[in-house]
Structure formats: C-alpha cells, structure tokens
Amino acid sequence: MIDQLLVGPTPEGSNPFAPLIFMALIFGVFWFLLIRPQQKKEKDRRAMIAAVKKGDNVVTVGGLYGKVLQVEEASVLAQVDDNVKVRIDKNAISTVRE
C-alpha cells in the first residue's frame, strides 16, 4: 500500500521506456537544429583558413583588410597599406575575399 502511494498507480498498457524515448527525441532535435550546423560551420571555417594562399584578400575579426604576401604554418604576413605589413594569426582571419 505504501509503495503505491509513493510510486502512484501505473496504467496497465504504459511503456516504462516512454520518458527515455522522449528524452532521446529531444536530444535528436537539438542535435540537428543546434549542434550539427555549428559543427559544419566550424569545419568550413577551418577549410577556408587552410586554403589561404599568397595573393588572397583577407578580412580579420577586427575588421582589418589586407592582401596576403606570405603564408606560414600559424600566421600570414599581409599588406594593409603602402609599406605597411602586419603578421596575422590564421585564427584571426574572418573571411577570404577573392
């Protein structure tokens, strides 16, 4: 009797795995609407940064426009104005403009 008061009555045809199925469904929705698109965007960004080559026009996350003069493993040397060259970390590149 005490067990039924604590747990409550269970209908005869109820599925004990229904809450787990519901949680899995919610996780699936979050995966396809939030996590997966963000992973795809990050993968595309990494590919863009890896493909930077000499002569590309780039924009940094700070809004600095420049033309790539030299590409190194972790950074690029870019010319932003006449006789003004800056070394930019590859992770700071926001977009590559053709």
C-alpha positions in Angstrom: 0.0 0.0 0.0 2.8 2.4 0.9 4.6 1.5 -2.4 1.6 2.5 -4.4 1.3 5.9 -2.6 5.0 6.7 -3.3 5.1 5.5 -6.9 1.5 6.1 -7.9 -0.7 3.9 -9.9 0.6 2.7 -13.3 -1.8 2.1 -16.1 -1.7 -1.4 -17.5 -0.6 -0.5 -21.0 2.0 2.1 -20.2 5.6 1.8 -21.6 8.2 2.2 -18.9 10.7 3.4 -21.5 8.5 6.3 -22.7 10.4 9.0 -20.8 13.7 7.7 -22.2 12.3 7.7 -25.8 11.0 11.3 -25.2 14.5 12.5 -24.0 16.2 10.8 -26.9 13.8 12.6 -29.3 14.5 16.0 -27.7 18.3 15.3 -27.9 17.9 14.4 -31.6 16.1 17.7 -32.3 18.7 19.7 -30.5 21.4 17.8 -32.4 20.0 18.6 -35.9 19.0 22.2 -35.1 21.9 23.4 -33.0 24.9 21.2 -32.7 25.2 19.8 -36.3 25.0 23.2 -38.1 27.6 24.7 -35.7 30.0 21.8 -36.4 29.5 22.2 -40.1 30.2 25.9 -40.0 33.4 25.4 -38.0 34.5 22.7 -40.4 34.0 25.1 -43.4 35.9 27.9 -41.5 38.9 25.6 -40.9 38.9 24.6 -44.5 38.8 28.3 -45.6 41.8 29.1 -43.3 43.8 26.1 -44.5 43.2 27.2 -48.1 44.6 30.8 -47.6 47.3 31.4 -50.2 49.6 34.3 -51.4 47.6 37.0 -53.1 44.3 36.4 -51.3 42.5 39.4 -49.8 41.5 38.7 -46.2 39.5 40.4 -43.5 40.4 39.8 -39.9 37.9 39.5 -37.0 39.0 43.1 -36.0 38.0 44.5 -39.4 41.5 44.8 -40.9 41.6 44.4 -44.7 44.8 43.1 -46.2 46.5 41.2 -49.1 48.4 38.1 -48.1 52.1 38.3 -49.0 53.4 35.2 -47.2 51.8 32.2 -45.6 53.3 30.3 -42.7 52.1 27.5 -40.6 50.2 29.5 -37.9 50.2 33.0 -39.4 50.2 35.1 -42.5 52.0 38.3 -43.5 49.6 40.7 -45.0 50.0 44.1 -46.6 47.3 46.5 -45.3 48.5 49.7 -46.9 51.5 51.0 -48.9 54.6 50.0 -47.0 52.5 48.6 -44.0 52.8 44.9 -43.4 51.3 43.0 -40.4 51.6 39.5 -39.2 48.1 38.0 -38.6 47.4 34.8 -36.8 45.4 32.4 -39.1 42.7 32.0 -36.4 42.0 35.8 -36.6 41.0 35.6 -40.3 37.3 36.1 -40.6 36.8 35.9 -44.4 38.8 35.4 -47.5 37.8 37.7 -50.4 38.7 36.7 -53.9 
